Amino acid sequence: MLLWWNEAMPGPYLRLREAVGKQPQYAPYIKVEQYLGMLKEAKVNEKEAKVVTSFLHDMGALKFCGHELRVADSKEKRFRMDD
């Protein structure tokens, strides 16, 4: 529950947050392609991918610099996991 809004966090958001937290600390970066797979496994609606990613960034769970979430970017772009 988000105490400042008194709203429950959607299940897919919680599943993604948990998956981010399980990333090994010795490998703090992941490719966009891997992250997109995590979104799919967590059953995050494709239209909400950027919203949940920004949300996790704001929570300090990962660092996201606002670039597009596309597989074409996966060779150059990476996420930093900060759990």
N, C-alpha and C positions, 0 to 999 in steps of 0.2 A: 504494500500500500504506500502511495506517495503521500506522506503526512501533510505536506503543505498544500495539497490539492484535495485530499481526502478521496482519492480515486485509486482504484486498483490498476496495477500495471498489466497490460495485455500479456497473456501466456507466451506468445511467440517472442516478445521482448525479453521476458524472463529467461526463456530457453537460450536465446542468443547471448544474453549477459552471462549465463552460466558457461556456455561454450567458450566465450572469450576468456573467462576466468580460468579455464582449464588449459589454456595454451601454456606450453613450457616456458619458464622464465629464461632458460638458456637460449631460446630462439624467440626474442620479443617481437619480431617482424613477421608478418604474413603477406602473401601476395593477394591482390584483389581477387583472383580466381578462387583461392582458398576461402576468402571471406564470403564470396558469393555462395559458395557451397555451404558455409555455415548458416547463411541467411535461409537457404532452401531447407536445410535440415531442421532449423528452428521453426519452419513453416511461417516465416515472415512474408506477408503479402508483398509482391513485387513493387507495388505503388508506395509502400511504406518503408522501403529499404533505406532511402536517404534520411527519412525522419528518425528511424530507430538508430541509425548510425550516428546521426547528430546528437541524439539523446544520450547514447553511450559515451560519446565524446564529452558532452557536458557533465556526465557523471564521473568522468575520469577513468572510465574502463578501457578506453582506447583513444588513440590520437588519429584524427582524420582531418585532412587539410582541405576538404571541400571539393576535391576533384570528382570526376564522374566515376560511377561504379560500373565499369565495363570490363569484360574479359580482355579486350584489346589493350587495356592499360596494365594488365597483370605483370608484364615483364619490367615495367618501369616503376609502377606505383606499389607501395606497400603500406600496411597499417602497423602501428606500434601498439602492442598490448601492454597496458599499464596496470594490471591488477595487483 
